[in-house]
Amino acid sequence: MIRLKQTLLSLFLLTATLTPFAQGTSSKTELAKGWHLQDKEKDGVYGISLEKAYDFLRTKNLKSKTVLVAVIDSGVDTLQEDLKNILWTNPGEIPGNGIDDDHNGYVDDVHGWNFIGGKDGKNVKDDSQEEGRVYYKYKNQFDNKDIRRDSLNAEDRDHYDMWVIAKKKIMGDGTETGVDLLMLKRVVNACIKSDSILQKAMGKKEYTGNDLDSFQANDIDSKTAKSVLLYLFKENHIMDMTNTTFLSDFSEQADREEKKVEIKETAPENYRDEIVKDNEDNINDSLYGNNDVMAEDPMHGTHVSGIIGAERNNGKGMNGIADNVRIMMIRAVPNGDEHDKDIALAIRYAVDNGAKVVNMSFGKNLSPEKSWVDDAVKYAEEKGVLLIHAAGNDAADVDTVGNFPNPDFMNSKERANNWITVGASSDPLAEEGFRSYTASFSNYGKKEVDVFAPGTRIYSTLPGVNKYGNLDGTSMAAPVVTGVAALILEYFPNLSPADVKYCIEKSVSVPTTKSKKPGTDNEMVSLADLSEAGGIVNAYGAVKLAYIMSDPKKKEMLKSTLQKGRN
């Protein structure tokens, strides 16, 4: 999503008061749309070599079987032209009759379920951050108290440790610079004012950054307005995004920053409780929500879904990665932090309704009900379902800081073997200034991050019948891996989640040069220092390995050979 940094805001405010941009000029070198699917040898970028993968499958005369992929996210536009034909339709439900025909407890769950909606049709859009919820939940118990941690029982120790982390996140430790909220609000207001001027000057309410770039402004007001918005469109590489989407996303970012200030003095509003009306403290109170999987703001989930499986070769928009999937949307992610109960039940819903892969492009710093999520992960593991999670966008080492959900079971040394955590790779052309095979924002971790995948300037579906655009984030990298995993299972359905993970990790592309460590200006490291697999996902290599692994005898020989090589 849009991540405007303090330095960029400062430059913007200076630039916006100076001479407007020259008409239609840009110093950027643009990558092709869909660069993440391309091949290093043929196209010169570290995409995933998707067409080579399909060429290989064709030479083997293999037939695909439909794979159901669950996307736990913000929602999906069910009318998007590249998605409407690949959405899962529950065969046990008669749409719109108000009856739970398949007796799973969820009425009219035609394309999935919305765990952050109310039975009256209302939906949660905004929510608070988990650290605020945790801080105020335990504030009376622990704040300004002489706490001896070793005297607490195991449960209270867990609560206390979480509360300490939450307090530090909210109150800080005096070293943070943060975002200048006043400056951010000035930028948002300048954008809103400029957009109003441009709508009149251009004669339309909605336009993209590319439309704006080619627009010939004739008066000083519209020239200045163009400068204001075009600067941010170009610097954030979102030229395909519309003005309405940009302003909505940018305003939400400003709201989040304002809430970070407010939370120091005031407990967060309980948005979810007001609408969902379940007992959030009881995991067994599970039959809540509604069937509105589109809801109010499905941009994130729509973009993620398109990356995985947008209809291929239909002459529209773009191609997804997997050519024979159905997308089940499970809405559980608001604008804010998700709730553990919703995620745990979303995973179980996906498993119970036949999903073989689950994409989870969300995350947070704390997980107060991690045991519920762990139980759901174990359930998926037992049922042979692969879970794929985005590593996060804080340029942090998640071997040392919390990133939830994760495959590490609470109070145990065991880890789930049906889990892949994905960091975001890039291309030196994709991020102006950073120029690395890692994305500047991506989290990393030699232990916790399994593999990297393209996550900058990823072109995919957006809400609106025929809208598309670029977004950045590990949220975009995770569905790249999900798409590859689904592709493998289409053609090699006998492989287990652990087998699919093995194929993906053992076939990565390794750049010939070192990459910048995210969060640094010039610290150069190998991807093996930042992830377990040490490279970027490669669909061609993965399906070739899956072809071998699908033969039990060859599978054992391969693993034996690799084991001998390590010894």
N, C-alpha and C positions, 0 to 999 in steps of 0.2 A: 504494500500500500504506500501512500505518500508519507515520506519521512523527511520533513523539512528541518534541517539542523540550524543551530544558533548562528553559525557563520553564514549560512545561506540566507537566513532572514536579515542579517545585518547588511549583506551585500545587496539584497533585494531593496531594502529601504533607501539605500544610497542610489541605486540604479533607477528606481521608480521616480525619483525627483529630477533626473537628468534627461537628456535628449532621448526621445523615443527610438526604438530599434529601427534600423534600416528595413525596408520592406522585403520580406521573404529571404532573409539571410540566416545562415546557421553555420557555425564552425564544427558542428558535430559530424563524426563519421557514423552513419546509421547502419546497424545490422539489419539483415533481411528479416521480414516477419517470419516467425517460425524457425528462427535460427537454432533453437534448442533441439530441433529434430534432425539437424544436418550432421554432416560427417567431416571429420578433421582432414582426411586425405583429399576428399572431393571439394569441400567448401571452405576449408581453412579455419573452421571454428570447432571448438570442443562441444558439439551437440551430441546426441545419443545414437547417431548412425541408424536412424529408424528405417529408412528405405532399404539399406543393406540387410537389415533384419527380415523385412518382408521378402526381399529377393531370396534369401536363404530358405525361408519357410516354403516358398513356391517351388524351389528346386527339390524339396523333399516330398512334394505333393501331399502336404498335410492339410487336413480339414479342421476348422476351428469349431469349438463349442462355446455357446454363450456363457459369459462369466458375469455374475452379479457383483457389482462394486457398491458398497455403501459409502456415502460421503457425509460425515458428521460435520456440519458447518452452519452458516447463517441462513441458508435457504437457497432455492434455485428458481429461476424464471422458467416456468413450465411451458411457456409459449416461444422460447428462443428457437429460431429456425434450425440451428445445428444441434439442439439438445432434445427437442420434443419427441423425436422418434426413437431416442435411445433411453428414455426414462423408464424405469421399472414400473410395471403395472401389476399390482397385487392380483394374482389370478383368483384368489378366494373372496374378493370383495366385489359387490355390485355398487358402482360409483353413485354417490348421492342419495342413497335410500335411507340414510340415518340408522343403519343396522350394522352390527358387528358380525358380518356374514361368516368370517373365518374363525370367529370365537377366540381371537387372540387378545381381546380386551381393548382394542383400539378401533373405534368406529370410522368406517370409510377411509382407512389408511391406504389410499389408492397408489400413491407414489412414494410413500414413506410416512414419517410422523414428525410432529412438532412438539418437542418436550418443553418448549418455553412459550407455550400458548395457553390460553384459558378456554374452558368449555363454552364460554360465551362468545368465542371468536376473536377476542382481543389477543395481542401478541406482545411479548417483551422485545423491545428494540435496544434500549440502553440498559446497561447494568454497571455496577460498581466493580472496583478491582478487589481481588481476593485479599490482598494485604489489609485493606480497610475493613473488610468484614471480620477478618481474624483479629485485628488489633482491638476493635471495639467489643468483640465477643468476650475477650478475656481481659480487658482493661481493668475492670474492677477487681479481678482475682489477682493480678500480678503487678499492676502499676504502682510505683512508689511503695513497694513492699520489700522487706528484707528476705529475699527468696534464697533458700539454700537448695540448689538443684538436686543434690544427692539425697535430700530428705523427701523428695517427691516420689509418688508411685509412678509406674511406667507410663500410664496414660497422661497424668499431669505433666510429666517431663516432656512428653511429645507436644502437649499443648503449650507449655512454657517456651520450648525451643522455637516453635512456630511463631509465638507471640513476639519473641525477641527479634526475629527476622522481620516480622511485619512492622514493628516499631521503627526499626532502622530504615526500612523502605519508606515509611511515611515521614518520619521526623528527620531522617538523614543523619550523617555523622560530621557535618560541617565541611566536607570536601566537595560536595556537589555544586556544579555551576547551574545545571538545569536550563530550562527554556525561559526566556524573559516573557512572562505572560502578557505584559502590556504591549510589548513589541509584536507578539503573536496576534493579539487582538487587532492591532493596527493593520497588520498584513491582511487578516481575514476581511476586515471592513473595507480596505482598499480593493480587495478582489471583488467583493460584492458590489461596490460602487462601479468598478470598471466593467463588470459583467452587465450591469444594467445599461450602461452607456453603449456597450457593444451590441447588445440585443437589438437596440433601436437602430444603430448604425448599419448593422448587417441584415436587418429585416427578418430575423428569426430568433426564436427563443433558445434553440439548442445548436451548438457548433462544437467541433473538435479543435484541438491545438493545430492540426494541419489546416483546417478551414481558416483559423485565425492568422496563421502564417502567410496565407495567400491573399488575405483580405487587404484591400487598398484603402487605408484610412485617409480621409480628405480634410479633416479639421483637427485642431490641436487636442480637443477633448478625446476624440476617438483614437488619435495617435498615442496619446498618453495611456489611455485605457488598454490599448493593445500591448504597449510596452509592459504594463504591470502584469498582465496575465501570461503573455507569451514567455516572459522571463522564467516564470515558475513552471510552465509546461515544458520548456526546453531543458531546464536544469534538472528536472525530475524525470525526464525521458518518458513523458506521458502524452505525446503529441496525438495519439489516437483516442485519448480519453475525451469525453464531452465536458462542457463547462458545468453542467448540472451535477455530474458525477464528481468532478473535481471539487466543486464548492461544498458538496455534501460531505465528502471525505475529509476535506481540510477543516470544515467547521467542527466535525466530530473530533478531530485531533485537538483543536483548540478547547473543546468542551472537556476532553480528557485531561488536558493540562490544567484547566481551571479546577477540576474536581480534585486533582492532586494537591492543590493549595487548600481547598476547602476541607479536605479530609483530616487535616491536622487539628481542626477545631470541632468538626461535626461528624457524627456517625453517618455512614452512607445510607441513602434511602434504600429500602427493601423493595426494589422494583419487581422482582420475581414473585414475591409473596402476594403482592397486591393483585397480580394477574393470574398466576398459575393456581394458587390456593390449595396446594397439596401440603402435606406435613413433610417439610424438607429434612427433618431429623430422622425420618423413617424410610429406609430404602425399600421396604415392602409396600409402601404406599406408592404404587408404580403406575396406576391407570389414570394418568392425568394428561393434559395437553390437548391438542386438536390436530386436524389433518391439513392445516394450511402450511404447506412446505415452501411457499413463496414468501408469504408475510410481507414485511415492510421494506426490508433492505437486503435483497438476495445477491448483491454484486459479488461478494467474496465467493460464495458457494457456486454461483453461476460460472465464474472464471475458473475455479478449481475443477468443476465438472467437465468443462470444455477441454481442458488440458488432458484429462484422462481419456475421454471417449467421444468428443464431438464427432458427429457423423462424417466419415471419411469419403473423399472423392465425390461429393455431391454438388460440386461447383459453387458452394456457399462458404463464405467466411474463412474457415480454417479447418485443418484436420486434427482430430484427437490422436492419441497414441495407439490405443487399442481399437481394433476394428470390429469386435463382436462383443460388446459389453452392454449391460443395462445399469443405469445409475439409480440407486435408491437414496433419496435425500432424507437425512435425519437432522432436523433443525434443533440444535442445542447450543449454539454459539451466538451470544448477543454482541452488541457493541460495548465491550467491557469483558470481564472475565467470566468464563463459563462456570457452572456449578458442578461439583463432583458427582452428585446424584444423577443429574441429567446425562452426564457422559457415561457413567456406568450403565444406566438403563439404555442409552443409545447403542452402546456396544452389544448389549444383550439382544436388543431388538434386531440389529443387523444380523447377528448370528442365527437367531430363531427364524428369521425370514429368508435365509438362504444365501446371504452374502459370503463370498469367499475372500474378499479383500476389503479392508476398511481404511479410508483415508481420513486423517485427523490433522487438519491444518489449523491448529490453535495451540495455545499453551499459556502457562502462568507460573508464577514464582512459588506458590504454596498450594498444598493439597490437603485440606483439613480432614477430608474423608477418603484418603488414599486407599484404605482397606477395601472400600466398596469398588473402586476402580480396579484394584488388583484382582478382586474376585471375578470381575467381568473379563479381565484380560486372561485369567486362568480358564474361564469358561470358553472363551474364543480359542484358546490354545487346545483345549480338549476336543473341540469341534473342528479343528483344522482350518481356522480362519487367520489370515495374515493381517496384522495391524501396522500401518505406516504413518509415522508422525513427523511433523515439521520440527526442526531443532530450535527455532526461535530467531529473532532478529535483533539481538542486543550486542552482537560482536563479543560474546562472553564464552568462557570456557565452562561448558556444562558438566565437565568432570568435577568441578569445584563449586558450582552454584546450582541452586534448585531449578529444575525445568520439568514441569508436570503437564500431562501424565508421562510416565517413563516405565521401562521394563523391569526396574529394580523393585522387587517385592519388599514391602514394608517389614522392618525388623527381621530381615532374612538376607542371606548371601545369595539366594537364588534369583535368576533373571528369566524372563519369558524368552522362549526361543522362536516366537512367532511375531517378532517386533523388529521394525527397521526405523531408525531415526535418521533424518535426512537434513544435511546442511546445504546451503545454496552455493553453487559454483557460478562462474560468470565467464566472460570472455574479455580480453584486454580492451576490446572496442565497446563493451556494453556499459561500463561505468567510467564516465569521464573523470580523470584525475586519479582514480584508484588503480586502474589498469592491472588486473590480476585475474588468475583463474579461480580465485575465491571472490565471493561477493563481500563487499566491505562491511555489510551489516550482519552477516551470518554468524550464528553461534557455531561452536566447534567443540571437539573433545575426542581425544584419542580412544577413550573407553566408551563414551556415551553416544557419539555420533558414528553411525555405521558407514555412511557413504555420502558423497556430494552429488548434486544434480543441478542442472541449469535453473537459476532462480531470478535472473535479471532480464528486464524487457521481454517478458513472456507474453506472447500474443494469444488471446483466447476470447471466448464468448463473454459478453456482458449483458445485463438486463436490457430488454428491448428486443423486438422481434428479430432485428438483423444488425445488432450492435456488437462491436468487437474492440479490443484495445489491449494495451500493454499494462501489466502490473509487475511489481517486484516483491520478493520475499521468499523465505523458506516455505511459506504457504503455497508458493508456486512450484517450488522444487519437490515437495513431497508428492504431489499428484503426478509429476513426471515419473517418479519411481513407481507409484501406484499403477500408472498406465503400463509400464514395462512388466510389472508383476502380473497384471491382468492378461497381457499379451502372452506371457509364458503359460499361464493356466488355461488360456483358450486352446492352445495347441498341445499342451502336455498336462492334462488334468490329473494325472496320477501323482504329480509331485506334491509333496507336503509343504507347508509354510516354511519349514526349516530348509527344505531343498531349494525353494524359490529364492530365499534369502541368500543361500550359498551361491546360486547361479549369478545373482546380481552383484554380490560382493567380490567374487573371484574373477569377474570378467571386466572390471573397471578399466577405463582409460586413464593412464597416468601421464600428466603433462611432462614435457621434457625439461621444463624449467621450474624453479621453485615459485611459490606464490606468496603474496603478502598475508601475514597473519591478520585476520580481521581485528579492527580496533587499534591497529598500529599504522604508522605512516610508511615504514620501510623495513620492518622485520620480515625477512624472507625465510620460509620454511617449506618443507615438502608436505603434500596432502597426507602422507603417512603420519605426520606429527599432529594432524588435526582430525583424523578419523580412523576408524578401525580398518576399513578397506583400503584407504590411501589413494583414492582416485574418484573419477567421475563416472556415473552410471553409463553403460554402453549397451543399448538394446541388442545390437548385432552379436556382440560377445555373449550376452546373457542367453539369447535363444540358442546359440550354438552349443553352449554348455548344457542348457536344458535338454537339448536333443540327445546328448550323451547320457545325461542323468536319467532320462526317461527309460533307458534300458537298464534293468537291475544289475546285470553282470558288468556292464560298462561303468555303471555308477560306482560299484565297489572297487573296480580296478582304478578308476580315476582318483577316488578318495585315498586309496592305498598309496598311489604314486605321489600325490601331493603330501601325504603324511611323511613318506620316506624323504621327500625333498626338504622337509622342515627339520628332520632328525640329523 
